[in-house]
Amino acid sequence: MMIAWIFAALLSALIVPGPAAAGERFLANPKLAVDCESALVKASTSFALAKLKQLDKCAITTLKCIQTVAPNDDADVDPIDACLEKALTRCDKANEVIAAEEQKLADAITANCSALDPAEVLRADGVGFEDITNDCLDQGVTLTDLASVTDCVVTEHECAVERMYLMAHPRAGELFDLVGTDIGDCLEDLGGPGEGMEDLRLGRRLVQCQQGVTKLSAKYVASKLKNTGQCLEDLFDCVQLKPGDQSCLDKARDSCDKLFAGVVDNGIKLVPAVNKTCDPIPFPDLTVETGIDYDAVVEEELCVPYGVSGIGTVNHYANCLYRSNECDGEELLKFSVPRAAELLGLIDRQLPGSFFCIPPDDGF
């Protein structure tokens, strides 16, 4: 009997979990981390797409004024000036919508992450924001709690989305300054005369080209953020809710492959779609500062970080746009899923644009 009792006690010691090893930590409630991460992905994606839409409303409305309205020096109020005044009203409304969307993003993070211990929002085995401490410092934010995390995420998204839009619409900063709106605080004015083409018929074609490009860009960004975000959510769920479950990771890997294939497919379609939208216009009219102003993109070397050294054709510009959208999308995802690289490493995958994405210059 004594031997049987000792054997049972030893067996029990082997199968009953003991205390965590020194330095090993576990989340108090992994489901709270999952809820927080899911909210970060969805709310930040929603904000990015909403802001792109509002920036476009302002910029395209202003572009139409200088490209499609004929001046009249004999009128009491020049028609272009009257059009710009109306555009300012549209831009102010767009700015109000953006401010409301920023608040929605901040509120979503607070509402869905506040139940999680702030330390677990930061911890590498939690949501993982300590992994991007330096990136937040670049935004002027020191990570200490949920409020600072929220500030970092919102600040990054404000500027990164404007960077995305500038690549799709090189004259955007100039147009915002022309109409007198502060809708794009981080969006650089690349210069330009504040005027359009003398040929209004050509001006209308340029507006159609530009409007088509910004819509195509936004569509691709939506695919990038939604598909990649879903992949990362699936992986995060496995890590938090089913740690060590290889079948969960295998299922997530298969899902990620399909989602990434969708991103790649949309990327392949983007370049010819931009060509189709703008190529019928003589190329010099796309490069000149009163046109689309590809020259400014070249002069500012905005495509160099993405492996495109010059713009000699519409195809060159479209390839630059695709790559910048890819890389800026991945930069945004780093702030909504700080553990992205780690999570993808678990299934031997990388973000779709990792092979050519270089962090953009601070001044861009």
FIRO-472003 format. One line per 8 residues: for each residue x, y, z negated of C-alpha. Coordinates in nm, 3 decimals, always signed. Each point is the difference from the previous one (the first is absolute). Example, Ala and Ser with C-alpha at 12.3 -4.5 7.8 and 13.67 -1.06 7.14 Angstrom:
2
+1.230 -0.450 -0.780 ~ +0.137 +0.344 +0.066
END
This chain:
364
+0.000 +0.000 +0.000 ~ +0.281 +0.239 -0.088 ~ +0.169 -0.061 +0.336 ~ -0.327 +0.057 +0.187 ~ -0.058 +0.324 -0.188 ~ +0.351 +0.129 +0.080 ~ -0.044 -0.092 +0.369 ~ -0.332 +0.183 +0.015
+0.152 +0.307 -0.162 ~ +0.290 +0.003 +0.247 ~ -0.237 -0.040 +0.296 ~ -0.213 +0.284 -0.129 ~ +0.308 +0.225 -0.025 ~ +0.083 -0.073 +0.364 ~ -0.340 +0.082 +0.147 ~ -0.112 +0.291 -0.215
+0.141 +0.335 +0.121 ~ +0.241 +0.156 -0.245 ~ +0.079 +0.368 -0.044 ~ +0.128 +0.199 +0.300 ~ +0.371 -0.011 +0.058 ~ +0.202 +0.298 -0.118 ~ -0.068 +0.300 +0.225 ~ -0.285 -0.172 +0.186
-0.322 +0.201 +0.016 ~ -0.355 -0.069 +0.108 ~ -0.288 +0.234 +0.081 ~ -0.270 +0.006 -0.262 ~ -0.270 -0.020 +0.268 ~ +0.123 -0.064 +0.357 ~ -0.351 +0.063 +0.141 ~ +0.030 +0.365 -0.103
+0.320 +0.028 +0.203 ~ -0.178 -0.154 +0.300 ~ -0.286 +0.247 -0.031 ~ +0.245 +0.289 -0.024 ~ +0.201 -0.113 +0.302 ~ -0.309 -0.056 +0.210 ~ -0.124 +0.350 -0.079 ~ +0.337 +0.150 +0.090
-0.002 -0.163 +0.343 ~ -0.359 +0.076 +0.089 ~ -0.016 +0.355 -0.137 ~ +0.332 +0.108 +0.150 ~ -0.093 -0.144 +0.340 ~ -0.336 +0.175 -0.011 ~ +0.169 +0.328 -0.089 ~ +0.259 -0.026 +0.278
-0.260 -0.063 +0.269 ~ -0.232 +0.272 -0.131 ~ +0.279 +0.256 -0.007 ~ +0.117 -0.086 +0.352 ~ -0.356 +0.057 +0.120 ~ -0.030 +0.340 -0.170 ~ +0.341 +0.119 +0.121 ~ -0.108 -0.088 +0.351
-0.326 +0.191 -0.029 ~ +0.190 +0.315 -0.087 ~ +0.285 -0.040 +0.248 ~ -0.207 -0.102 +0.303 ~ -0.255 +0.276 -0.060 ~ +0.284 +0.253 -0.006 ~ +0.171 -0.154 +0.303 ~ -0.320 +0.037 +0.202
+0.002 +0.374 -0.071 ~ +0.339 +0.060 +0.158 ~ -0.028 -0.258 +0.278 ~ -0.361 +0.033 +0.124 ~ -0.117 +0.355 -0.082 ~ +0.076 +0.285 +0.238 ~ +0.122 +0.329 -0.150 ~ -0.195 +0.321 +0.063
+0.181 +0.321 -0.093 ~ -0.310 +0.207 +0.083 ~ -0.220 -0.173 -0.256 ~ -0.052 +0.152 -0.345 ~ +0.135 -0.324 -0.144 ~ +0.230 -0.212 +0.213 ~ -0.168 -0.340 +0.059 ~ +0.311 -0.184 -0.114
+0.010 +0.194 -0.329 ~ -0.372 -0.070 -0.052 ~ +0.063 -0.370 +0.065 ~ +0.292 -0.004 -0.246 ~ -0.221 +0.158 -0.265 ~ -0.251 -0.282 +0.042 ~ +0.285 -0.250 -0.006 ~ +0.111 +0.139 -0.336
-0.347 -0.071 -0.138 ~ +0.029 -0.359 +0.125 ~ +0.349 -0.028 -0.150 ~ -0.113 +0.133 -0.337 ~ -0.276 -0.261 -0.009 ~ +0.249 -0.270 +0.094 ~ +0.228 +0.116 -0.278 ~ -0.283 -0.028 -0.250
-0.068 -0.356 +0.113 ~ +0.369 -0.088 -0.037 ~ +0.007 +0.143 -0.352 ~ -0.306 -0.209 -0.089 ~ +0.164 -0.310 +0.149 ~ +0.314 +0.064 -0.205 ~ -0.212 +0.013 -0.313 ~ -0.175 -0.323 +0.100
+0.337 -0.169 +0.036 ~ +0.115 +0.120 -0.341 ~ -0.333 -0.097 -0.161 ~ +0.011 -0.348 +0.155 ~ +0.347 -0.065 -0.142 ~ -0.102 +0.127 -0.343 ~ -0.326 -0.195 -0.006 ~ +0.150 -0.331 +0.110
+0.339 +0.012 -0.171 ~ -0.070 +0.165 -0.335 ~ -0.103 -0.331 -0.161 ~ +0.348 -0.133 +0.074 ~ +0.276 +0.079 -0.248 ~ +0.198 +0.289 +0.155 ~ +0.318 -0.197 -0.061 ~ -0.142 -0.280 +0.218
-0.075 +0.248 +0.280 ~ +0.371 +0.082 -0.001 ~ +0.151 -0.339 -0.075 ~ +0.160 -0.204 +0.278 ~ -0.219 -0.300 -0.091 ~ -0.310 +0.222 -0.005 ~ -0.098 +0.244 +0.274 ~ +0.367 +0.085 +0.031
+0.028 +0.377 +0.022 ~ +0.333 -0.007 -0.180 ~ +0.138 -0.138 +0.329 ~ -0.065 +0.336 +0.170 ~ +0.105 +0.228 -0.284 ~ +0.251 +0.182 +0.220 ~ -0.253 +0.044 +0.280 ~ -0.236 +0.169 -0.242
+0.284 +0.217 -0.129 ~ +0.045 +0.114 +0.361 ~ -0.360 +0.118 -0.022 ~ +0.081 +0.189 -0.321 ~ -0.179 -0.255 -0.219 ~ +0.154 -0.185 -0.294 ~ -0.186 -0.323 -0.064 ~ -0.105 -0.042 -0.361
-0.369 -0.092 +0.001 ~ -0.305 -0.048 +0.220 ~ -0.047 +0.374 +0.051 ~ +0.351 +0.033 +0.143 ~ -0.053 -0.307 +0.221 ~ -0.317 +0.158 +0.135 ~ +0.181 +0.326 +0.062 ~ +0.275 -0.178 +0.190
-0.241 -0.199 +0.220 ~ -0.214 +0.301 +0.086 ~ +0.299 +0.227 +0.068 ~ +0.162 -0.254 +0.230 ~ -0.319 -0.060 +0.193 ~ -0.066 +0.371 +0.045 ~ +0.330 +0.057 +0.178 ~ +0.047 -0.336 +0.173
-0.337 +0.026 +0.174 ~ +0.093 +0.346 +0.126 ~ +0.328 -0.143 +0.129 ~ -0.199 -0.264 +0.187 ~ -0.226 +0.259 +0.152 ~ +0.285 +0.225 +0.112 ~ +0.147 -0.283 +0.205 ~ -0.334 -0.047 +0.173
-0.052 +0.376 +0.045 ~ +0.330 +0.190 +0.021 ~ -0.168 +0.343 +0.009 ~ -0.214 -0.063 -0.310 ~ +0.211 +0.209 -0.238 ~ +0.008 +0.286 +0.249 ~ -0.378 -0.015 +0.043 ~ -0.065 -0.003 -0.374
+0.219 +0.308 -0.039 ~ -0.169 +0.165 +0.297 ~ -0.347 -0.034 -0.149 ~ +0.124 +0.091 -0.349 ~ -0.090 -0.314 -0.193 ~ +0.203 -0.176 -0.269 ~ -0.140 -0.340 +0.090 ~ +0.345 -0.148 +0.063
+0.231 +0.113 -0.280 ~ +0.260 -0.268 +0.083 ~ -0.046 +0.019 +0.377 ~ +0.285 +0.183 +0.170 ~ -0.060 +0.267 +0.265 ~ +0.227 -0.110 +0.286 ~ -0.030 +0.339 +0.163 ~ -0.195 +0.104 +0.307
-0.161 +0.311 +0.147 ~ -0.351 -0.049 -0.136 ~ -0.123 -0.003 +0.358 ~ -0.119 -0.255 +0.252 ~ +0.024 -0.042 +0.375 ~ -0.122 +0.273 +0.231 ~ -0.172 -0.268 +0.207 ~ -0.308 -0.079 -0.211
-0.079 -0.308 +0.204 ~ +0.342 -0.139 -0.090 ~ -0.060 +0.117 -0.357 ~ -0.314 -0.212 -0.024 ~ +0.192 -0.304 +0.124 ~ +0.269 +0.064 -0.261 ~ -0.263 +0.017 -0.274 ~ -0.144 -0.332 +0.118
+0.350 -0.149 -0.003 ~ +0.076 +0.128 -0.348 ~ -0.336 -0.102 -0.142 ~ +0.041 -0.346 +0.148 ~ +0.347 -0.042 -0.149 ~ -0.102 +0.099 -0.353 ~ -0.296 -0.235 +0.010 ~ +0.215 -0.287 +0.127
+0.258 +0.070 -0.268 ~ -0.263 +0.005 -0.276 ~ -0.146 -0.326 +0.128 ~ +0.339 -0.168 -0.015 ~ +0.074 +0.139 -0.347 ~ -0.333 -0.140 -0.119 ~ +0.096 -0.344 +0.129 ~ +0.344 +0.025 -0.157
-0.116 +0.104 -0.345 ~ -0.307 -0.225 -0.020 ~ +0.159 -0.319 +0.133 ~ +0.330 +0.031 -0.181 ~ -0.173 +0.115 -0.317 ~ -0.225 -0.306 +0.002 ~ +0.300 -0.230 +0.041 ~ +0.174 +0.159 -0.297
-0.315 -0.016 -0.211 ~ -0.028 -0.374 +0.069 ~ +0.359 -0.058 -0.105 ~ -0.036 +0.212 -0.312 ~ -0.308 -0.204 -0.098 ~ +0.201 -0.321 +0.028 ~ +0.286 +0.133 -0.211 ~ -0.225 +0.132 -0.275
-0.288 -0.248 -0.009 ~ +0.166 -0.321 +0.122 ~ +0.370 +0.029 -0.084 ~ +0.202 -0.287 +0.138 ~ -0.288 -0.123 +0.217 ~ +0.167 -0.069 +0.337 ~ -0.331 -0.082 +0.167 ~ -0.122 +0.352 -0.078
+0.315 +0.147 +0.156 ~ -0.032 -0.227 +0.303 ~ -0.356 +0.115 +0.055 ~ +0.105 +0.362 -0.042 ~ +0.287 -0.049 +0.246 ~ -0.237 -0.132 +0.266 ~ -0.232 +0.294 -0.060 ~ +0.290 +0.247 +0.014
+0.121 -0.144 +0.329 ~ -0.342 +0.057 +0.154 ~ -0.027 +0.349 -0.146 ~ +0.349 +0.095 +0.117 ~ -0.078 -0.138 +0.346 ~ -0.293 +0.242 +0.011 ~ +0.231 +0.289 -0.086 ~ +0.247 -0.103 +0.270
-0.278 -0.038 +0.256 ~ -0.132 +0.349 -0.075 ~ +0.354 +0.137 +0.022 ~ +0.047 -0.158 +0.342 ~ -0.321 +0.166 +0.117 ~ +0.092 +0.344 -0.134 ~ +0.279 +0.086 +0.245 ~ -0.189 -0.075 +0.325
-0.310 +0.169 -0.141 ~ +0.195 +0.322 -0.060 ~ +0.144 -0.030 +0.351 ~ -0.348 -0.036 +0.145 ~ -0.126 +0.301 -0.195 ~ +0.282 +0.242 +0.089 ~ +0.203 -0.133 +0.291 ~ -0.221 +0.155 +0.275
+0.115 +0.343 -0.125 ~ +0.333 +0.115 +0.153 ~ +0.270 -0.082 -0.253 ~ +0.141 +0.357 -0.017 ~ -0.341 +0.119 -0.120 ~ +0.022 -0.246 -0.289 ~ +0.349 +0.109 -0.101 ~ -0.042 +0.378 +0.020
-0.082 +0.196 -0.318 ~ -0.333 +0.122 +0.140 ~ -0.098 -0.360 +0.079 ~ +0.040 -0.293 -0.242 ~ +0.357 +0.108 -0.088 ~ +0.196 -0.325 +0.022 ~ +0.305 +0.229 +0.020 ~ -0.044 +0.090 -0.368
+0.000 -0.369 -0.092 ~ +0.329 -0.039 +0.187 ~ +0.159 +0.317 -0.140 ~ -0.087 -0.097 -0.357 ~ +0.124 -0.356 +0.065 ~ -0.319 -0.136 -0.149 ~ +0.022 -0.325 +0.193 ~ +0.364 -0.077 -0.081
-0.075 -0.170 -0.336 ~ -0.220 -0.246 +0.192 ~ +0.260 -0.095 +0.261 ~ -0.132 +0.225 +0.279 ~ +0.269 +0.248 +0.101 ~ -0.187 +0.197 +0.264 ~ -0.335 +0.054 +0.171 ~ +0.028 -0.022 +0.376
-0.341 -0.153 +0.063 ~ -0.337 -0.033 -0.166 ~ +0.098 -0.358 -0.076 ~ +0.301 +0.120 -0.203 ~ -0.221 +0.228 -0.208 ~ -0.262 -0.274 -0.047 ~ +0.267 -0.241 -0.122 ~ +0.126 +0.260 -0.247
-0.356 +0.058 -0.122 ~ -0.059 -0.372 -0.045 ~ +0.320 -0.051 -0.196 ~ -0.051 +0.304 -0.221 ~ -0.355 -0.111 -0.079 ~ +0.133 -0.345 -0.083 ~ +0.270 +0.133 -0.232 ~ -0.206 +0.271 -0.166
-0.270 -0.260 -0.061 ~ +0.253 -0.222 -0.174 ~ +0.122 +0.295 -0.206 ~ -0.356 +0.062 -0.117 ~ -0.044 -0.366 -0.089 ~ +0.309 +0.015 -0.219 ~ -0.182 +0.252 -0.219 ~ -0.322 -0.200 -0.019
+0.170 -0.341 -0.030 ~ +0.341 +0.062 -0.159 ~ +0.072 -0.374 -0.004 ~ -0.059 -0.040 +0.374 ~ +0.349 -0.118 +0.098 ~ +0.016 -0.245 -0.291 ~ -0.344 -0.142 +0.080 ~ +0.079 -0.052 +0.366
+0.329 -0.163 -0.094 ~ -0.198 -0.273 -0.174 ~ -0.130 -0.112 +0.341 ~ +0.315 +0.085 +0.199 ~ -0.162 +0.295 +0.173 ~ +0.076 +0.369 +0.045 ~ -0.214 +0.299 +0.085 ~ -0.057 +0.011 +0.379
+0.214 +0.307 +0.063 ~ +0.286 -0.077 -0.236 ~ +0.257 -0.056 +0.275 ~ -0.010 +0.358 +0.129 ~ -0.136 +0.205 -0.287 ~ +0.244 +0.247 -0.154 ~ -0.113 +0.240 -0.273 ~ -0.075 +0.337 +0.166
+0.210 +0.303 -0.083 ~ -0.109 +0.197 -0.307 ~ -0.055 +0.308 +0.213 ~ -0.239 -0.172 +0.238
END
